[in-house]
Structures are given as structure tokens and as C-alpha cells.
Amino acid sequence: MPITNREVHLVRRPDGMPVPEDFSVVEAELPDIAPGQFRVRNLFLSIDPAMRPRLSAGQALDEPMAGGAIGRVVQSLNPEFAEGDYVMHRWSFREYANLDGRGAQKLAVDPALSPSVYMHVLGGSGFVAYGGLLAIGKMKDGEQVFVSTAAGSVGSVAVQVAKIHDCYVIGSTGSDEKCRWLTEDLGVDVAINYKKEPIRSALKAAAPRGIDVYFDNVGGDHLNAALPRMNVLGRIPVCGMISAYNNFGAISDPVTTLSNIIYGRITIRGFVGADFPELKPAFDEEMTAWVKSGR
């Protein structure tokens, strides 16, 4: 039967930092499912920095916002999806969604784990951290690793994977509370609050043995600070440019230390999670074991 659905719409393009007035919670009637469709009740939504550029261009106005979600099937006329199945999909920012299976992935949820872990550490952000370090950054055990936005969804997994590989890990974040979480809970060796001290001098002090892998989520001043600290044949997997997302045209602050790429023979490569599908079986096995063991 039709139901009243609550949805979050983008109603105007943000100018710089998004504000509540850019969005609206709307009630709309969701029609009955048709043959081949199923209805999902969304349980978890993922709010990601990478969504910010789409608010300026890409996300339609006055429609439910798109993003990662995990939900449970509550009604089905699709033989591939049964009532009670957990489903990951991109139709988030609404309580319910009528789907036909395209773009939806049925989840085999481990009964010992909360379904929410498949939204982060066992989901896309975890896979990006894992593959970014191991496939793109070619991180080796015991190396010197720096992760920016280390308390974020990707960064917080990256620092833990690096510690599991016995690396010396530096993380940057924007508050003392997050710094304490990184060092006391996640085992990061040094946490830098870049809002309290200049990132360039702080990183120099934190990395006496240089940096072999810089997992870059920020760009701008962080990349500028990391390049002079990179060891010979260092690698910089670039996952995001958070420092630029609220700027007009997503233009980053200037990076003036690029000459270090030449003298240090440094590799810089941008990437997305779709770049290393061959890692998925190893990721599922290793990460699930690490989560279950508490590592």
C-alpha cells in the first residue's frame, strides 16, 4: 500500500559551507511496489565529504539526495530479494525506497556483527583505505605513514590498517578530542591538531624518519607540508581533496613544494575504490577477521 515517506531534498546550491537552509525535509507519498520491485526501509545512511561537490553540480534540486545506504527489505515482488534481506544501495536520504534491483547489492551479514559495519570498515570507506594503502600506496610492513583527516571514515580505517602492518603512523585531524581518540583508541603514534599548530612544522617534528606513504584525503596545505618530508621513492595515494570541496570550482590552495617529486622520485596517484576489484576477496577475509578479533 502507498505510504508517507520522509525525504531530505537539496533545495538550493550551497555557497561555500552548506547550511541547514540548503536542505528541506519533505513528506511524499511512496506508491505501491510494481512487479519486479521491492521496498527497502533504510536503516543507515552514509554522509561523506565526497558528496559535497555533487551539491554544487550533479545532485538534482527538489529531489531526495543520493548516497550510500543500508536497508532491509520489508516487501518484495522481486524473486532475487526476499523480505528480511539486508541491501546496500545508493537511494539514501529517505525512510523507504522502492527499488528494482539495479544498483542494489544484497548483503550477507555476519550474525556476529552489526549490519552498520558494512557501511564503513567492511564497506566502501574501508575498502578505499585498504586498497589505497596496499595497492596504490604499496605500503610495506614497518614503513613511515602519514594519513590526513585521520579521524574520518576513510582515514580512521587507514591508520588502523597501517598499525596492523607495524607501521609508524602520523595522523592529522581538527580537534584535541579527535587527537585523543586517534592515539588512545586507534593506536596512532602521533596525532596533529592542524587547527592549533601549523601543519608543516608539526609534521616535520612528527616525522623524524621521513614519510614513505602519505595517504592524502585533504590536498592543499597538507600536501604542501608532506612533500618535503617524503622519503626517496615515497608514494602518495590521493583519495580526496577535502580542503577544496567548499571552494568555488573546488580549487585547492597552491602547492609550492612540487620540486620534491623530482628529487625524491615520488609517485603521486589519484584513485577510487573501483580501481582494485581484485583485492575484494582478500579485503573481506582480512578485514572481517580484524574486526572480529578487535584489532
C-alpha positions in Angstrom: 0.0 0.0 0.0 1.2 3.6 -0.5 2.9 5.1 2.5 4.0 8.6 3.5 7.8 8.8 3.1 10.1 11.4 4.7 12.8 12.5 2.4 15.7 15.0 2.6 15.9 17.3 -0.5 18.5 19.7 -1.7 16.6 22.9 -2.3 19.4 25.3 -3.2 23.1 25.1 -4.2 25.4 25.8 -1.2 27.6 28.9 -1.4 30.7 27.6 0.5 29.9 25.6 3.6 26.5 24.1 3.4 23.9 25.4 5.9 20.5 23.9 7.0 18.6 26.2 4.7 20.1 24.4 1.7 18.0 21.4 2.6 14.4 20.5 3.4 12.7 17.5 5.0 9.7 16.7 2.7 6.9 14.2 3.1 5.9 12.5 -0.1 3.6 9.6 -1.0 5.5 6.4 -2.0 3.4 4.3 -4.4 2.8 0.6 -4.2 5.7 -1.6 -5.5 5.3 -2.9 -9.0 6.1 -6.4 -10.2 9.9 -6.8 -10.1 10.3 -4.2 -7.4 10.9 -4.4 -3.6 10.6 -1.9 -0.8 13.5 -1.2 1.5 13.4 0.5 4.8 16.6 2.4 5.2 18.5 1.8 8.5 21.9 3.5 7.9 22.9 6.4 5.7 26.5 7.4 4.9 27.3 11.1 5.0 30.6 11.6 3.1 32.8 14.5 2.3 32.8 13.3 -1.4 29.1 14.2 -1.5 30.0 17.9 -1.2 30.9 18.5 -4.9 27.7 17.0 -6.1 25.7 19.6 -4.1 27.2 22.3 -6.4 26.7 20.2 -9.6 25.2 16.8 -10.1 22.6 16.4 -7.3 19.2 17.5 -8.6 17.3 20.1 -6.7 14.0 19.3 -5.0 14.6 15.6 -5.1 15.7 13.1 -2.5 19.5 13.2 -2.1 21.5 10.3 -3.3 24.1 8.5 -1.2 25.1 5.2 0.3 22.5 3.4 2.4 21.9 0.0 4.1 18.3 -1.0 4.5 16.1 -4.1 5.0 13.5 -5.4 2.5 10.1 -5.1 4.0 8.0 -6.0 0.9 9.0 -7.7 -2.3 7.7 -8.7 -5.7 11.3 -9.5 -6.9 12.4 -13.1 -6.6 16.0 -12.0 -6.0 15.2 -10.0 -2.9 13.2 -11.5 0.0 11.6 -9.9 3.0 14.3 -9.5 5.7 17.2 -9.3 3.3 19.8 -6.6 4.0 20.5 -4.4 1.0 23.2 -1.8 0.2 22.2 0.8 -2.3 22.5 4.5 -3.4 19.0 5.7 -2.7 19.5 7.1 0.7 18.2 10.3 2.5 14.7 8.8 2.6 13.0 6.4 5.0 11.8 4.0 2.4 12.8 3.3 -1.2 11.1 1.2 -3.9 13.9 -0.5 -5.9 14.1 -2.9 -8.9 17.5 -4.4 -8.0 19.6 -2.2 -10.3 22.4 -0.7 -8.2 21.4 -2.7 -5.2 23.6 -5.3 -3.5 22.3 -8.0 -1.2 24.5 -8.2 1.9 25.5 -11.5 3.6 25.6 -10.0 7.1 27.7 -11.9 9.6 25.4 -12.6 12.6 28.3 -11.7 15.0 28.5 -8.2 13.6 26.2 -5.2 13.4 24.9 -4.5 9.8 26.3 -1.0 10.2 29.9 -2.2 9.8 29.1 -2.9 6.1 28.7 0.9 5.7 32.2 1.7 7.0 35.0 -0.6 7.9 33.7 -3.5 5.9 32.2 -1.2 3.2 33.3 1.3 0.7 35.3 3.5 3.1 37.2 0.5 4.5 37.9 -0.8 1.0 39.2 2.5 -0.2 41.5 2.7 2.9 42.7 -0.9 2.4 43.3 -0.7 -1.3 44.7 2.8 -1.2 47.4 1.8 1.2 48.2 -1.7 -0.2 47.5 -1.4 -4.0 48.1 2.3 -4.7 50.5 3.2 -1.9 52.2 -0.2 -2.0 52.8 0.1 1.8 55.2 -2.3 3.3 55.4 -3.5 6.9 57.2 -1.2 9.2 57.1 1.9 7.0 56.5 5.6 8.0 52.9 6.5 7.2 51.1 9.8 7.3 47.3 10.0 7.0 45.4 13.3 6.7 41.8 13.5 8.0 42.8 10.5 10.1 39.6 10.6 12.2 37.3 10.5 9.1 35.6 7.5 7.7 38.4 6.5 5.4 41.4 7.9 7.4 40.4 6.1 10.6 40.5 2.8 8.8 43.7 3.6 7.0 45.6 4.4 10.2 44.4 1.1 11.8 45.4 -0.9 8.7 48.9 0.8 8.8 49.3 -0.1 12.5 48.3 -3.7 11.9 51.2 -3.7 9.4 53.6 -2.5 12.1 54.0 1.0 10.6 54.9 4.2 12.4 51.7 6.2 11.9 51.1 10.0 12.0 47.5 11.3 11.7 46.1 14.8 11.3 42.7 16.0 12.4 40.9 19.1 13.6 40.3 18.8 17.3 42.0 17.7 20.6 39.2 15.3 21.2 39.8 13.5 17.9 43.6 13.6 18.5 43.0 11.7 21.8 40.7 9.2 20.0 43.4 8.6 17.4 46.2 8.0 19.9 44.4 6.3 22.8 41.8 4.2 20.9 43.3 3.6 17.4 47.0 3.4 18.4 48.3 6.2 16.2 51.8 7.2 17.2 51.4 11.0 16.7 48.2 12.9 16.2 48.4 16.5 14.9 45.6 19.1 15.5 46.2 21.2 12.4 43.9 23.9 13.7 46.2 24.5 16.7 49.6 24.3 15.1 50.9 24.8 11.5 50.8 21.5 9.7 54.2 22.0 8.0 56.2 22.5 11.2 54.2 19.9 13.2 54.6 17.3 10.5 58.4 17.9 10.4 58.6 17.3 14.1 56.4 14.2 14.0 58.3 12.5 11.2 62.0 12.4 12.2 62.5 9.4 9.8 60.5 10.9 7.0 57.4 9.6 5.3 57.2 6.6 3.0 53.5 6.7 2.3 51.2 9.8 2.6 47.5 8.8 2.3 46.1 12.1 1.2 42.5 13.0 1.9 43.0 16.8 2.1 45.3 18.2 -0.6 46.3 21.9 -0.3 48.4 22.8 2.8 48.7 19.1 3.9 50.1 18.0 0.5 52.4 21.1 0.6 53.6 20.0 4.1 54.0 16.3 3.2 56.1 16.6 0.0 59.3 17.9 1.7 59.1 15.1 4.3 58.7 12.3 1.7 61.5 9.7 1.6 63.1 8.7 -1.6 60.7 6.6 -3.7 57.8 7.7 -1.4 54.2 7.1 -2.6 51.2 9.4 -2.2 47.9 7.8 -2.9 45.4 10.7 -3.3 41.9 9.8 -2.1 40.3 13.2 -1.6 40.7 17.0 -1.7 38.6 17.9 1.3 40.3 21.3 1.8 38.9 22.4 -1.6 35.3 21.0 -1.6 33.7 24.2 -0.3 35.7 26.4 -2.6 34.2 27.7 -5.8 35.2 25.3 -8.5 36.8 23.0 -5.8 40.0 24.9 -6.4 42.8 23.8 -4.0 45.2 26.1 -2.2 48.5 26.3 -4.1 51.1 23.6 -3.7 54.6 25.1 -3.9 56.8 22.2 -2.9 56.4 20.1 -6.1 60.1 20.1 -6.8 60.4 17.3 -4.2 58.6 15.0 -6.6 61.7 15.1 -8.8 64.5 14.8 -6.2 62.6 12.2 -4.2 61.4 10.3 -7.2 58.0 10.4 -5.6 54.9 8.7 -7.1 51.5 10.5 -6.7 48.4 8.8 -7.9 44.8 9.6 -7.5 42.4 6.7 -7.2 38.8 5.5 -6.5 37.6 2.2 -4.9 36.8 0.7 -8.3 40.5 0.6 -9.3 41.3 -2.6 -7.4 38.4 -5.1 -7.6 40.9 -8.0 -7.4 41.5 -7.1 -3.8 37.9 -7.6 -2.7 38.2 -11.2 -1.6 41.3 -10.6 0.5 39.8 -7.4 1.9 36.6 -9.3 3.0 38.6 -12.0 4.6 41.3 -9.9 6.4 39.1 -7.0 7.5 36.4 -9.2 8.8 38.9 -11.2 10.8 40.5 -7.9 12.2 37.0 -6.6 13.2 36.0 -9.8 14.9 39.4 -10.0 16.8 39.2 -6.4 17.9 42.3 -5.3 16.0 
